[in-house]
Amino acid sequence: MDQFKSKVAPADGKLAVLLPGMGAVATTFIAGVEAVKAGLGKPIGSLTQMAHVRLGKRSEKRWAMIKDLVPLASLDDLVFGGWDPIPDDAYTAATKAKVLSPEHLKELEPALSRIKPMPAVFDKNVVKRLEGSNVKKGTKRELASQLIQDIRGFMDKNKCSRAVMVWCASTEAYQEPGPEHQSIAAFEKALDADHPNIYPSQLYAYAAIMSGVPYLNGAPNMSCDFPALVELAEKRGVAIAGKDFKTGQTLMKTIIAPGLKARMLGMEGWFSTNILGNRDGEVLDDPANFKTKEVSKLSVLEQILEPDRYPELYSNLQHKVSIHYYKPRGDNKEGWDNIDIVGWMGYPMQIKVNFLCRDSILAAPIVLDLALFGDLAARAGMKGIQEWLSFYFKSPQHAASVYPEHDLFVQKVRLENNLRYLVGEELINYLGSDYTNE
Ligand SMILES: NC(=O)c1ccc[n+]([C@@H]2O[C@H](COP(=O)([O-])OP(=O)(O)OC[C@H]3O[C@@H](n4cnc5c(N)ncnc54)[C@H](O)[C@@H]3O)[C@@H](O)[C@H]2O)c1
């Protein structure tokens, strides 16, 4: 096993974790890592910190923790930085986000208040509900160069040997790829022409890829999900993945729907609604920004249920999703799902799910895992779209030749097999014939 392990470069030195957007999710993530380091909390929800993977045949009874199986950066080696148009340091931003209690935050204040956002590349036309003073100036080409300098400057200042970027900033207005997104040459020409279709998240992704830094996209923004940046990532040997952290309602959907489909139960409707009152909810209250999120959330059921293959079961399915900004709830989102299912002889049944979740508490461990796995991919020489990280995304970025995989359990098998593969362990196919034929 060790001979294969050596194929992945070791996680020596410090890892810069660069976060465009230092709001609720980013600060809950940073605070959580600091709390774990100080023995004040547990990294619940993080596979890299808590999960075991089975190795070899079932009869071998061999398991390893993911963090022992593959060489991952240790939490002590992470150095946090980021950008935000709002100049609050991470302690102030976390206090305003009201995800963690004031008592909890007070204990973490020294570590959090040191982290101050760099001036952001921000465009109010793309996120209308936000105002910010901590913003860079320049043409798109100049802004991209400034981000590249920020990355280098941050790594030098903090003596980091590697970096990874996880987008934790707001959801941008909906956008379809245009001609300027189709090739590296067209994209760079659009940069030089200061083209309005190049949105800020694309500049961060471009800067990361040009700097050899893996880019993981936690919002549904197009960001790096278009031919030009996919081509650039492959050409420069950089890992990318997205889109949109799979946390509350969509996580439930990708747990429940594969189960119902596996038992060949039909479905006529899935009605999902949410109320939330954080800044993310405020941004999504703008129809252009909600459209980006809606497209991301709607794609899930279609792929899991395959209505074309099973028209008797799923062709009449009505899938509706709405999000309502309701201030009193803050980050504590409430989601309702009504699922109209159909059983034997066409008899209807209903399932109701009422999920009282905490958005950023669910998202924070995903940010950690993506940062550590993104860095692992870089050290393993993996480039382009990292589909094995689909497990973490609502709308997984995928190669043009295949459909995205949404089923959480298929995604988990893929992720674990990828880890086994990296260290030369046998891939598990669950055939089990070696036990039954003994
Ligand atoms: N929490 C979840 O469960 C969850 C799930 C999936 C996706 N997301 C996405 O994660 C992102 C962050 O969510 P949040 O709850 O932390 O939101 P938030 O509003 O608290 O934080 C986002 C931050 O990004 C900043 N920002 C906006 N545009 C920026 C830019 N161009 N550059 C740098 N910073 C910028 C904002 O000022 C804000 O501080 C959102 O896009 C959200 O849709 C969250």
The ligand as an SDF file (V2000), in Angstrom:
LIG
                    3D

 44 48  0  0  0  0  0  0  0  0999 V2000
  -25.4120   27.4010    3.5820 N   0  0  0  0  0  0  0  0  0  0  0  0
  -25.8240   26.5270    2.7400 C   0  0  0  0  0  0  0  0  0  0  0  0
  -26.4470   25.5620    3.1330 O   0  0  0  0  0  0  0  0  0  0  0  0
  -25.4950   26.6650    1.3000 C   0  0  0  0  0  0  0  0  0  0  0  0
  -25.7970   25.6000    0.4670 C   0  0  0  0  0  0  0  0  0  0  0  0
  -25.4820   25.6920   -0.8900 C   0  0  0  0  0  0  0  0  0  0  0  0
  -24.8910   26.8240   -1.3750 C   0  0  0  0  0  0  0  0  0  0  0  0
  -24.6420   27.8920   -0.5560 N   0  0  0  0  0  0  0  0  0  0  0  0
  -24.0650   29.0590   -1.1630 C   0  0  0  0  0  0  0  0  0  0  0  0
  -22.9130   29.4380   -0.4510 O   0  0  0  0  0  0  0  0  0  0  0  0
  -22.7480   30.8440   -0.6110 C   0  0  0  0  0  0  0  0  0  0  0  0
  -22.4840   31.4670    0.7590 C   0  0  0  0  0  0  0  0  0  0  0  0
  -23.6270   31.3430    1.5830 O   0  0  0  0  0  0  0  0  0  0  0  0
  -23.6840   32.1940    2.9260 P   0  0  0  0  0  0  0  0  0  0  0  0
  -24.8820   31.7270    3.6730 O   0  0  0  0  0  0  0  0  0  0  0  0
  -22.3680   32.2260    3.5780 O   0  0  0  0  0  0  0  0  0  0  0  0
  -23.9960   33.6440    2.3440 O   0  0  0  0  0  0  0  0  0  0  0  0
  -23.5650   35.0530    2.9740 P   0  0  0  0  0  0  0  0  0  0  0  0
  -24.4010   36.0650    2.2680 O   0  0  0  0  0  0  0  0  0  0  0  0
  -23.5860   35.0160    4.4540 O   0  0  0  0  0  0  0  0  0  0  0  0
  -22.0330   35.1940    2.5380 O   0  0  0  0  0  0  0  0  0  0  0  0
  -21.6600   35.4490    1.2360 C   0  0  0  0  0  0  0  0  0  0  0  0
  -20.5810   36.5040    1.2870 C   0  0  0  0  0  0  0  0  0  0  0  0
  -20.0750   36.6740   -0.0450 O   0  0  0  0  0  0  0  0  0  0  0  0
  -19.7660   38.0440   -0.1910 C   0  0  0  0  0  0  0  0  0  0  0  0
  -19.6270   38.3130   -1.6220 N   0  0  0  0  0  0  0  0  0  0  0  0
  -20.5930   38.5530   -2.5380 C   0  0  0  0  0  0  0  0  0  0  0  0
  -20.0520   38.7280   -3.7520 N   0  0  0  0  0  0  0  0  0  0  0  0
  -18.7000   38.5780   -3.5990 C   0  0  0  0  0  0  0  0  0  0  0  0
  -17.6060   38.6250   -4.4840 C   0  0  0  0  0  0  0  0  0  0  0  0
  -17.7890   38.8970   -5.7670 N   0  0  0  0  0  0  0  0  0  0  0  0
  -16.3630   38.4170   -3.9930 N   0  0  0  0  0  0  0  0  0  0  0  0
  -16.1680   38.1400   -2.6750 C   0  0  0  0  0  0  0  0  0  0  0  0
  -17.1860   38.0880   -1.7940 N   0  0  0  0  0  0  0  0  0  0  0  0
  -18.4320   38.3020   -2.2540 C   0  0  0  0  0  0  0  0  0  0  0  0
  -20.8820   38.7590    0.5210 C   0  0  0  0  0  0  0  0  0  0  0  0
  -20.5220   40.0830    0.8600 O   0  0  0  0  0  0  0  0  0  0  0  0
  -21.0720   37.8720    1.7390 C   0  0  0  0  0  0  0  0  0  0  0  0
  -20.3000   38.3010    2.8440 O   0  0  0  0  0  0  0  0  0  0  0  0
  -24.0080   31.3750   -1.2910 C   0  0  0  0  0  0  0  0  0  0  0  0
  -23.7870   31.5090   -2.6700 O   0  0  0  0  0  0  0  0  0  0  0  0
  -24.9870   30.2550   -1.0760 C   0  0  0  0  0  0  0  0  0  0  0  0
  -25.9960   30.2040   -2.0740 O   0  0  0  0  0  0  0  0  0  0  0  0
  -24.9200   27.8320    0.7710 C   0  0  0  0  0  0  0  0  0  0  0  0
  1  2  1  0
  2  3  2  0
  2  4  1  0
  4  5  1  0
  4 44  2  0
  5  6  2  0
  6  7  1  0
  7  8  2  0
  8  9  1  0
  8 44  1  0
  9 10  1  0
  9 42  1  0
 10 11  1  0
 11 12  1  0
 11 40  1  0
 12 13  1  0
 13 14  1  0
 14 15  2  0
 14 16  1  0
 14 17  1  0
 17 18  1  0
 18 19  2  0
 18 20  1  0
 18 21  1  0
 21 22  1  0
 22 23  1  0
 23 24  1  0
 23 38  1  0
 24 25  1  0
 25 26  1  0
 25 36  1  0
 26 27  1  0
 26 35  1  0
 27 28  2  0
 28 29  1  0
 29 30  1  0
 29 35  2  0
 30 31  1  0
 30 32  2  0
 32 33  1  0
 33 34  2  0
 34 35  1  0
 36 37  1  0
 36 38  1  0
 38 39  1  0
 40 41  1  0
 40 42  1  0
 42 43  1  0
M  CHG  2   8   1  16  -1
M  END
$$$$
